[in-house]
Structure formats: C-alpha cells, structure tokens
Amino acid sequence: MGWDRLHPYSYMMDKIKFNFSDMDVASNPMYFGFIEKDGAWKILEFNTTNGTMRYAMGTTSYTTNWTNRAALTYKYYYEVL
C-alpha cells in the first residue's frame, strides 16, 4: 500500500503491532491511543508547546487508562519498553 495523504501512516499498518484506537486533539497536550488484540496498549502524549512526545504503556485496562490519560506517567519510548 502506498502513501495516503488522509492516512499518512497507512503504508506501515501491516508492520505495526498496535493499532490506532482513540485521539484527543482538542487540548494541549494531545493524546493518541493504540491497542493490540491481546489488550496491551500505548498512549502517546504530544505536547505541542514544547514539541515533545512521551508514552505510557500497559497490558490491560485500556479503556480505564484512556479515560484517565491526563493522570498517567509518560516517559520516553525506550523507558516504557
């Protein structure tokens, strides 16, 4: 699959374990939620003021963690692996 301007990462979807689930772009920071079939999840926090991206990860309770996303502890990607 080639690049799609409406879904710029669609060409990578067959390589990505986690699938996009939710987003909250109405605030700063913005949040993007990803979930795997087995229930594992990642939430990306993108701070538009300072241009940083940090991650929170877990193995269960995605819905609860998405609801409480602002209270999660976010770290660099290599720190949550």
N, C-alpha and C positions, 0 to 999 in steps of 0.2 A: 504494500500500500504506500502511496506517495504522500507528500506533504499536503495538508488541507488547511487553508487559512482559517476556517471556522473551528477546526480541531487540530491545532498545530502539532500536538504530540501523538496523533492517531497512528502515525507510522511506527511508533515504538510500542504500541499496546500489546503486541504479541511477545514482547521481551520483558514486560513489566509484571511483576508478581502481584502488586497491589493495584486495585482498580479504583478509579475516582468515584467518590460517593457523594460528598457534600461540599459546599463552599459558602463562606460568609465574606462577601467583599464590600459590605456596607459600612465597615468600620476600619480603623487602623489600630492594631494590626488586622490583616485579612487572614482568614483561615481556610485551609483546604483539607478535606478528609479523604482517606484512602483505606480500603478494606480488602482483605483476602478471603477466599472461600472458607478457610478454616477459622475465621473470626479474628485473626490478627489484624491490627490496624496501625496506621500512622496518621498524625495530624501535622500539617505544615503550618507554621505561623510566619507570615510575611509582613514585616514591619516596613511600611512604605516611607516612613520618615527617615530612618537610618539605613534602609536598603538591606536589612538582614533577613535571613531565613533560618528558622530553627525548627526542630522536630520533637514530637512526643510519640512514643510507641507503646503498644500493649498487645496482649494476646487474647483478651476477652473484653466484653462490655463496651463495644464501640459506641453504641447509642448514648450510654451514660456519659462517656468521656467526651463525645461530641457536644452534648448539652452543656457540659462543664469545661469546655475547651479553654476559656479565658483563665481558668484557675490551674491548668496543668503546668508542669515544669517543662520548659522547652530547652533543648540542648543542640549543639552541633550534631550533624548527621552521624559522624563517626563515634560520637559519645552514646548514641542510643542503639547502636547495632548490637 
